[in-house]
């Protein structure tokens, strides 16, 4: 793995010898920055945020725009899944995915204010990444099914699940079952979309908390791609 290192030097100040009138050399603080997020990950991150925002704001109002934004979300998710396998080091799922035990332990350490800093995704951030990708996929898929009634009929199992229990009554019509299935699908789609707002709020809150705890702007790092080099206790 190749790592790009940047060195930022900031002059703290200079002191003047009041007796001799000579300026003493100022102290300098050197901060080493390393490249963490590749350009494609950064473009994906902000594009996904923008596409989701547009899809949410145009739902039931500007359907053509809503559909375009939703297809953009689906395409970005497909890219992220592929890039999570063949992409750069910190973009790969094998680098940041952790088991439930590690994730719960990290959350416990966070609650006690002693969590360690991760150069890439921390365990909570990794879990949130998976939750967002899964929920976004479900939202996009249910929206895609709703766009054309024939797509739902192609799924042989879904109508059976969605059909009411009195399907064997003589007066039951296929059209009624289709409407019930469509209504159920719409409820699922809207529930997933609303749940996404909860996940986004938790994600933003986690970014703010981690930025405060570790004294670094994580949102800015997703713009520049760089973060402070790992210290002795950090996990890279």
N, C-alpha and C positions, 0 to 999 in steps of 0.2 A: 504494500500500500504506500503510495507516494503522498506526502503531506506538504502543502504549501505553507510556509511560515512567513509571517509578516512581523516586523518589529516597529512598534510605535514608541517614540521617545518624546516625553513631555518635560519641559524645563519647569522646575518647581520655583526657582527664584534665585536671587543672588544677594549676598550680604556685603556690606561695605564696612571696612575697618575704620571706625570713627577716629582712631588715633593716627594711623598712618595715611588714611585717605585712599587706600588701595582696595579695589574690588576683589572679593574672594570668589573663587569659582563656584557657580551655582550647582546645586544638586540636581540630578536628573533621575526621572522614574522611567524605567523601560518596561513596556508591556509587549509580550510576545503573543501574536495572534496566529491561529492556525485555521486553514481552510477545512470546513466541516460540510457545509451544504453545497452541492454542485449546482450549476445554473439551472438545469432541468428541474430539480427538486424545488428550487425557489419559484420558478415560473409556474410549476404545477400548484404549489401551495396557494399563491395569490390568485391564480386563475380559478381554482376551485372555489375559493372564498367568494370571488366576484360572481361566478356562475350560479352558485347556490343562492346568493343574495338576490340576483335578478329573477331566478326561478321562484323564489318565495314571494317577492314583491309583485310579480305579475300573475300569480295563481288566481284563476277565476276572473281576471281583469283583461289581460292581453294574452290570450291563449297561444297565438303563433310565437310570440316572444318567449312565453313560458316553455313551450315545447323545444325551441332552439336551445335555450339555456339548459334544459334537462338533458338533451342529447350531449351538450358540451360536458355536463357533469359526468355522464356515463362514459364518454370518451376519455376524460381525465382519469377516472377510476381505472379504466382498462390500462392506461399508460402506467399508473402508479403500481398496479399489480405486476406488470412486466418489469418495471424498473426496480421493484423490490427484490427481484430475482437476479437481474443482470446489471444493475446500476452500480453507482459508486459505493464505497465502503459503508458510509453512515446511512445510505438510503436502503440498504438491503435488510430484509426482514430477519435474516439470520443474525444480524448484528445487534438489533435492538429488542426483539421479542423475548419476553421473559415469562416464566411460569407463574401460576397464581400465588405460590408461596413467596416468591421474590417480590411480586407486585404488592402483596398485602404487607410484607415486611417494610417495603419502601414507604407505603402510605402511613404505617405506624411510626416510622422514623420521622416522616414529615410532620405528623401531628405533634411529635415531641420536639420538633425543631432541630433535628440532628441528621437529616438526610444528607447523603453524599451527592456531590455534583457529578453529573454525567456529561461528557463532551457531546454525545449524540442525544438520542431520545432517552429520557429516564424511564423506569418501568411504568410509571403512571402515564406518561406521555405516550408510550408504546401501546398501552391498553386503550387509551383514548383514540389513537390513530386507527386501530382495528375497529373499534366501536363506530367511529365516523364512517369508515369505508363500508362496513357491513350495512349500516343504516341508510347511507346514501345509495348503496346498490339496491336495497329493498325498495326505497322510495322511487328510484328511477325505473325499476322493473315493473312495479305496480302501475306507475303512470304510463308506461309503454303498453301494458295490457289494456288499460282503459281507453287508449287512443283508438284502437280498432277492436270491436266486439269479437271478430273472428279469431283474434289472437288468444283470447281467453278460452274459446271453444276448442282450440287446438290442444290445450292442456287437459288431457283426459281425466285426470284426478280432481282438478279444481272444481268443476261443476258439481261433482258428487259430494264434495265437502261442503260447498256453499248451499246446496239444495236443502230446503226445509225437511223436517222429519215426516211430514205428511205427504211426501212426494208420491206415495202409492195411491192416494185418493183419486177417484175417477175424474173429479173436476179440475185436477191440477193440470196446468198448461205449461208447455215448455217456455213460453214467453215470460211467464211469471217467475219461473226459476232463473231465467237469464237476468231479469231485472233484480232479483234478490242477490244473485251472485255479483252483479255489477255494483250494487249498493254496498255489499260487504267489502268488495275490493276498494271502493272509494274510501270507506271508513279506515281500512288498513293504510292506504296511501296517506291520508290526512294525519293519522296517528303517528306514522313514521316521520312525517314532515315536522310535526309539533315536537316529537322527541328529539329531532335534530337540533332544535333551538335550545333544548336543555343541555345537550352535549356541547354545543358551541359555547354556551355560557360557562360550563365547567372547564372547557378547554382554555378559554380566555382567562378565567380565574386562575387556573394552574400556571399559565404563562406568567401572569403578573406576580404570583406568589414566588415562583422559582426565580424570576428576575430580581425580586427584592431580596430573597434569601442569599443568592449567590452573586449579587452585585454585578449583574450584566443584563443588557437589554436583549432579551431573546427574540423579540419582534424585529429588532434591527438586524440581528444576526441572520434572520431569514431573508433579509434584503441584501446584505453584504456577503453572506456566506461564511463569514469568519466568526470565531469565538476565541475567548481567552484560552491560552494554552493550559492543559491540565496541570494541576498542582499535585503534591504528594498524596493527598487523600482523594483526589478526583478519579473517576473511572472513565477511561477513554476507549 
